Every structure is written in C-alpha cells, then in structure tokens.
Amino acid sequence: MSDITPHNPALLTDGDVEYSHFHCCGDEDLVFLRCPACGHISVQCYECETWYVDLADTSQRKRSYLLSEDERLECTQCRQPFEDACHLMDEVVDKYLPTAEQVIAAGHGRHLARHLRERHCLVPPAPDA
C-alpha cells in the first residue's frame, strides 16, 4: 500500500519507482518529485530525506531534511523554493508529483517501476509464470 496518496490517479506514488536504482538508507521509501516551477524531475527517499537531484547520475544527492517550517526544498535546476514545506502531505502533494509520461519525456523512464515500463513499452513484458 502506498504512503503517498495524490488525488489525481495519473500521478506517480511510492510504488512507481524502480527501487533497485537507488541506495541510501536500506529502508528506502522513494517517490518521484517534479518541480512545479520548471518541471525538473528528481526522486526523494522520504525515509531518510535523501534527494536524488540528477537522475542521469544517481550519485548526485542532497539532504532534503528541513529544520523548520519556514524552510523549503529548493529545486536544484531553477533554484525556485517549493511553496509547501510538507510537500508530500495529501492536501498539496499533487503539485509535486509527475506522471509517468513526464518522467519518460524527461529521459528517466528507466527509473520507473517495471509495471510502468511494461505499460509504456520501455521493456518487454515479463513472461507469464
């Protein structure tokens, strides 16, 4: 069951990331993020607050832990701060999540979970068991 619950069912949740591509805390809870200002796609581990800011090079990371309610994540691409400190809260999360099509258009389709890569014909379907 997903911990991220957008209102728009087309938006990606924590069940839509290919977890094998990301290694941080050993208990990864990953979600794609999309900057509302410029559309830059990244991945955040909301378990340990690791933020994968360059999906072409997943060794590029930042801490996304905020120390106060006044702090905001700042997009590493356009430097625009996110409007909401708690960007994964149900009330605002839709602003910050991409669709699979947006992830693919940004060139990061390989980081989608297998079920989405199959649906979008990025890999051959798994053989029937």
Secondary structure, DSSP 8 states (H G I E B T S, - for coil): --S---SSTTB--TTSB-GGG--SSSS--EEEEE-TTT--EEEEETTTTEEE--TTSTT-EEE---SSTT---B-TTT--B-S-SSTTSTTTGGGG--BHHHHHHTT-GGGB-HHHHHHTTSS------
